[in-house]
């Protein structure tokens, strides 16, 4: 017969807190896997943590941060920090009226950025856990969302008592991964709240901002790539929902984000599929996409998988120039159509470059060799808008 303080023996519970308490009892005391009571990601994290920390009742220890470790973390993640700068500021504004704080970690779970400024009256852990250089990896502080995502590369949510150690069970956190052009984990974006559950869908918010940071990082890391933006609506091309693909000068798809992989039907990572090529995935030669890089408006394209998408393309050159579709200023007043003037030397040069580049299937290096010019001259002509 159960007492007033005992937990039910079956999976019927009055609150989420009671459900997690029963899951902890079954896992840590009875050795029973509490499937369906907490997420599989949390169960696997508990299993990993238990191998390293046999006593989940003890408090997690947040190691002191040395100046050298802090500077080292910032220095080795400069590209990620630059890509995340604008979004972290937007997150600060977005979260200002909530109990949430955003944290950016590197691929190992070490904090390299935070929106935390001042502790609220009820916050005790937040001033400690948001410091640059603090390690939130599972191996150090047990089950937590940024630690799980750093370990698995997958989005995660950890609420209250789902945290491994007792002193961090007042936290609520949601994390999303950020990947680089090689498809490797570059960092983790996390939203955390101390003592107060999220009053919104934290997983969706963090996924939105992580996608935008990832897209910025992918573009920043792309040199000598044709970057293709695509979506089902042109209104989505400049949002975190944009599908991005990086194409090399010989027509090989070098990288793509998750949205692009889903739209193109590439379910396996590129490295596991072998090479993927523009003509196979887009149904057109590279020269066609190259020609689109001189257009400022999005263009429609029918894919081999049946989808019709809106595309906008831009060449990324080594000197960082990439806005090949900038809008031209509109004339102040309509004017009668003039008789077309003879082509200028610059126009003739550009037309020759575009023609030869098309003949070389978009291969910038091959076109440069054919014309006997530098690749820089090719890129400069591509950056010139159409007359």
N, C-alpha and C positions, 0 to 999 in steps of 0.2 A: 504494500500500500504506500503510495507516495505521500510525502509531507508537503507542506505549503511552499517550501523553497525549492523542491526538486523540479527538474525539467521533464517534460513529457517524453515518453519512450517512443513516440511516433512522430512523424514529420508534420504535426499540426501545431502551429504556434501563433500567438496573438500579435506579434510584432516582429519587424526585421531584427531587432536586437535579440529577441528570444531565439529566433532562427539561427543567428550566428553563434549565440552562446551554446545552443545544442550541438551545432556543427563542431565547435571547439571541443566540447566534452567528448563527442564521439571520436574525434581524430586524436586528440592529445591524451585522453584518459583511457578510452576503450580500444584505440587502435583500429577504428572502423573508418573507412573512407566515406565522408559525408557528401556523396555525389548528389547534385541537385539542390543542396542547401546553400552552398557558396559556389562561386564560379570555379571551373576547372583550373584556370590560371592561378587562383588563390590556393587551391589544394596542392597543386604542383609546387608552388612557392613554399608553402608550409613544409612539404616533404624535403625540399632542398635545404631550407633553413634548419630543420630539425637535425639534419646530419652534422651541421656545424655548431648549432646552439641547442643543446639538449634541454635547456631550461627556459621556455618561453615566458615564464613568470618574471624573470629578471628584466631590468630596464635596458633598453637600447642605449648604447654609448655613442655620442656624436663626437668624433675625434677632434682635437684642436687643429686649427688650420694655421700653417706657417706661411709667412709672406712669400717664400720661394715657391711653395706649392700653389698658392693662389695665382702668382704671376705666371707660373709655368702653365697652369690650366688655361688662363686667358690667352697667352701667347700661342699655344698650340691649337687653339680653336678660333683664331681670328676670323677666318672666312665665315664660319657659322655665326659668330657674333655680329658681323657686318650684315649678313643676310637677315638676321632676326631683329636688328635694332628698331626698325619702324614698327614691326608687329608687337614687340614687347611694350613699346610706348602706347600703342593702341589698346593692348590688353590692360595696361594700367588704367586707362580711361574706362574701358568696358567694365572692369571689376571694381571700380571705385565705390560703388554703392552696395557691394556684396561683402561677404566674409572671406572671399577667395583671394589668393595670392598666386601669381604665375612664377614658375621657376624653369630655367633652361639649364639642362645638364649636357655634358659631353657624352660620348658613346659608352663610357664606363660608369656613368651615373654621378659624376662630380659636377656640382653646381658652378655654372659660369655666368649666370645672369638671373636677376630676380626683380619683381616689381615691388617687393616689400620695402616700406619706408619707415613705418612706426608701428609698434605693437598696440593692439587694442587692449582694453582692460582685462579681457579674459584670456589673452594669449600668453602662453609661457614657452611653448616649444618653438613657435614661429620665429622669434628673433634668433634662435640657435640654428634651426634647420635651413634657413634661407641664406646663410653666409656663403660668399664666394669661396669655393674650395672644399665645402662640406661634401662628403661622399655618401650618397644615398643608395649605394649598391646593396643588393640583398645580403651579400656576404658580410656587410658591415652593420646595417640597421634592420635587417629582417624584411619581411613582406611589406612592400609599399608599392604604389603604382609606378613611379619612375624607376624603381629598382627592377620590377617585373619587366617593364618595357625595355630597359637597358639590357636585360638578360635575354629576352625572347624576341625583341624587335617588333612586338605586337602591341596594339593599344590595350590599355588595362584600366580598371577602376577598382579601388580598394576602399571600403567604407568601414569606419569605426573599428570594431573588434576583429575585423578580418585581418588587421595588421598583426604581425607575429608577436612582437614584444608588447608587454602590458602598458608601458608608459607612452606609447604612440597610438594607443587605441582610441584616443580622442580626435584623431586626424581623419579627414576624408579627402581622397585624392583621385584624380583622373589624369592619365598620361597618354601621349601619342608619339610615335616615332617620327624622326626626320632623317631622310636618306640622301646620299650624295650621288654623283654621276656614275659611280661604280656599283650602285645598288647597295652599298654598305651603310650600316647605321652610323649617322654623323652626330646625332644628339637626340635628346628627348625633351619635349615640352610637357610641363605638368601644371595642373591647377590643384591647389591644396587649401583646405579650410580647417581651422582648429576649433573643435568643440561644437561647431554648427554645421549640420548637413547642408549640402548645396540646395538652394531653392530653385535650381534650373538644371538643364541637362548639361552637366559639366563635360561629359564625354564628347558631345557634339561641338561645344565651344572650343575645346582644346584641339579637336581634330581639324576644325576650320582654320585656326591660326597656325597649327603645325603644317598644314598643307601649303599655306601661303609662304611660310619660311622655307619649306622644302623647294618650292618652285623658284624662289629667289636664289637659293643656293645652287640649284641645278643650272640656272642661267649664268650665274657668276662663275661657275666652274667650267663653262663651255667656251672653248676657243676653237676657231676654225670649224664651227658647226653651223648647220642650218637648223634653227630651232623652229619647230612647227607647233603652233597653238591651235587647238581644235576643240569644238564642242557642238552640241546639237542646236545651240542658239548663239548668234554672235554676241549677245549681251553677256554671255558667260566667259568670254575669252580673256577678260582681265580680272577674273575672280579666282579664288582658291579652287574652284571647281574646274578650271581649265585643264585640259589634257595637254601635256608637253612631251615632245619627242625631239631628241638630239640626233641629227644625221651628219655623218662624215662626208667629206668631199667625194668619196667613191660610191656613195649611195647606201652605205651600211647604217642601220639604226644602232647608234652607240649607247643611248640611254633613253629611258622613258619613265614618267611617273606612273603611279598606280591607276589614275584615271585613264591615261592613255592605254595602258595595258588592258584595261577592261573594255574600252571602246574598240580596240583593235583585235580583241579576242586572244591576246597573248597571255595565257593563264600562267605559264611557267616563266621564271626569270630568264632574261636573254642568255645568260651564261649557260643555262641548262638546256636551251633549245638549239644552241649553235647560232650562227649569224642570221640576223633578220634584215631584209632588204626593203628599200622604199617601194620598189615595183610590186613586190609580193604583198605588202601591207596596205599600200595606198592605191595600187592599180594603175599608177602613172610613173613615168621615168622621173629621175631626179631633176632633169631639166625643167619639167613642168612646175615642180615646187620651187625651183630656183627663180623661175619667172615670176612667181607669186610674191617673192621677196621685194619686188619693186612696186607692188600695189599697196596703197594705204588702207583700202577697205578689205574686209573679210570676204573670202570667196567660198562658194559651195563646191564640194567634191563628193562624188559617189565612191564609196569604198567597196572592195571586193566582197566584204561580208554583208553587203546590202544596205548599210547605213549611209545616210547622206549627212555630212557634217559641214560646219563652217570652219574655214582655216585662215590663219594668218601666219606668214613665214618671215623670218628675219635671219640674216647671216650674223654670226658672232665672230668677230675678228680678234686677233691677238692684242690689238691696241685698245680693246674694250668697246669700240663703236658697234652699235647694234640696232639702233632705231632706224630701220630702212623704210618705214612706212609712215613717217611723220606727216601730218596733214599740212597742206600748203595753205597760206592765208587766202581767204576769199577776196576777190576784187571788190573795191568799194562800190562800183556801179557796173551794170552790164554794158558791154561794148559790142559793136558789130564784129562779126567774125572777120579777121584780117586774112589777107592772102598769105598762105604759109611761106615763111622765109626759108631760104636755103639753110641746110643743116650747118651748124657751127662745127668747129674742129672738135670741141668737147663732146657734142652730140654724136658726131661720127665715131669718135673714139669709144664712147659708151656703147653705141650700137654694135660696134665690132666686138667689144668685150662680151656683151650679152650673147651675140651669135656664136662666138667661139666657145663660150662656156656651155651653151646648149649642145653644141656639137661634141663637147667633151663630157656630156652627161652630168654636168654640174661639178666636175672635178676641178677645183680651183688650181691645184698644183699643175695639173696637166694643161689647163688653159693658159696658165702663165708661161709654161715652157713653150707651148705652141706659138704664143705671141712674142716670146723673147722679152717678157717684162716680169716685174716682181709680183708676188701675190698681193702685196699691199696695194698696188695699182688696181688689181682686179676688185678688191674690196672697196676701194674708194669709188670706183665707177658704179658698183652695186648700191652704194649708199646714196648716190644721186637719185632723187625722185624722177619719175618719168616726166618728160616735157609735155 
